[in-house]
Amino acid sequence: MDKKPQSLGEKDKGSMAKNGTKEMEAESPFYLCSKAHKPDQSIIQIGPVYVGSDELLIIAGPCAVESEVQIHETAAAVKRAGAHVLRGGLFKPRTSPYSFQGLGLEGLNFFVNAAKEHGLLTVTEVMDLTHLDILAQHVDILQVGSRNMQNYPLLKALGALDKPVLLKRGLSSTVEELLAAAEYILVGGNHKVVLCERGIRTFQNHFRFTPDISALPLVHELSHLPIILDPSHCSGRRQWVIPVAKAAIAAGADGLMVEVHPAPDKALSDGPQSLFPHQFQQLMDEMEGLAKALGRKLKRNKGNEKAHHTMPQANL
């Protein structure tokens, strides 16, 4: 008679996941991300906000850092409205090789100094391993863009860091594939992962991508990781950003990542989907009441104190 296999403890299961065994893969390709592994919601501290609690994380800023003046103006505007984190792309993976690709490391000082001056934390996309070390030294949150969601060498390297990672869903990826990508980071030992829904490609041609609002409660059912939504890339047009953002919070998003530009019509990247500063202020005002109605908290970053940055200034 075959012996009944012994049940495994959490430590053993984690070890199996780390070794990538067939047994663990058969149980779940995203076991460490799952509610089976951790029934309670993960709470990740991002500056003053505990993401995954009842508090909402608000990330705002331009698609790309274009100049020192532009990023400082944007930082001042999003801080006035109460955002917590300044976003800004330094390396832009564009569909066309002729489109603006970002300032690269030239813009890093502009970005970090603008955030520090206005009391904001920072998030930017890391596209490949060659930029990982320097960005990890100077930026608070490292973003994995949708095109890199399954860049496994990059995910493994991020797993070795003790730094929050914002992982965006691929534009044609399933929720299960998103969680499996996050698993690569958790397996490496980094559990500071925040997921980001940014819309998926479907047959509709009105929105730039289809906002997959249904993915938000699904992720909360399958995983303990927090998830935010990027309504700008979902929408593709600024007039749709605010309604999609509010729908996301109503569906359980733990925060938002919104594109804001002081002069969207002159933006070098994603101008049509970027909010004017007054529109972002409107969104934040409306979000405050919505959050309260839903039992959530929007702690607007209104203080005069500067954000606590542990990273040194970039000397490039």
Buried (B, 14 or more C-beta within 10 A) or exposed (E): EEEEEEEBEEEEBBEBBBEEEEEBEEBBBBBBBBEBBBEEBBBBEBBBBBBBBEBBBBBBBBBBBBEBEBBBBBBBBBBBBBBBBBBBBBBBBBEEEEEBBBBEBEBBBBBBBBBBBBBBBBBBBBBEEEBBEBBBEBBBBBBBBBBBBBBEEBBBBBBEBEBBBBBBBBBEBEBEBBBBBBBBBBBBEBBBBBBBBBBBEEEEEEBBBBBBBEBBEBBBEBBBBBBBBBBBBBBBEBEBBBEBBBBBBBBBBBBBBBBBBBBBEEBBBBBBBBBBBEBBBBBBEBBBEBBEEBEBBBBBBEEEEEBEBEBEEBEE
